[in-house]
Amino acid sequence: NFLVQYPASEWASDAHMLLGSIDINRQDYNAAIDDLTDFLTTFPDHSRRPEAQYFIAESHLELDRYGEALELFMQVGKTARTRALEFQAKFMVGECLRRDQSYEQALETFDDLVRNSSYLSYRPRIMLAIAACQVSMDQIDDALEIYQQIHDRYEQQRNYDAEVSE
């Protein structure tokens, strides 16, 4: 209703992003794609463009549209304005490939990330993704080795409790 009444409001861009976020939380991914595409069309030069594209890619992934998701994640990885969004998009490239059962390509993507010193704080998460690929490829011993490395290296660091537990 707000966007219908006040389409030129200074808050219109935030309203579009909020609608997309609500759609994703409701798991209405088609509506999220529509709402966030409206945002991109209405605000083509907005600073939150990569974030909107990320959420559209995430929605495509949840709808098993791997090609669309992969393309957008790759684009966001190049245009993200923050290191966190850049990492997340590049990580999701690997996750998209893994879900599409392109395990070798996913492993290459995750290996590149784990070797990148800019993403050092994400290393346990990346290692878990590598192990998940290895499990899917029936490389159980390799996956177990990585799980053990995560436990041994990060058990004492509280900020990695979730990864160690997993």
Salt bridges, closest charged atoms under 4 A:
ASP14 OD1 - ARG48 NH1 3.38
ASP23 OD1 - ARG26 NH2 3.28
ASP28 OD2 - ARG26 NH2 3.22
GLU51 OE1 - ARG48 NE 2.95
GLU62 OE2 - ARG99 NH1 3.28
GLU86 OE2 - ARG83 NH1 3.03
GLU86 OE2 - LYS90 NZ 3.69
GLU95 OE2 - ARG98 NH2 2.62
GLU95 OE2 - ARG99 NE 3.06
ASP112 OD1 - ARG115 NH2 2.92
ASP152 OD1 - HIS151 ND1 3.37
GLU155 OE2 - HIS151 NE2 3.34
ASP161 OD1 - ARG158 NH1 3.35
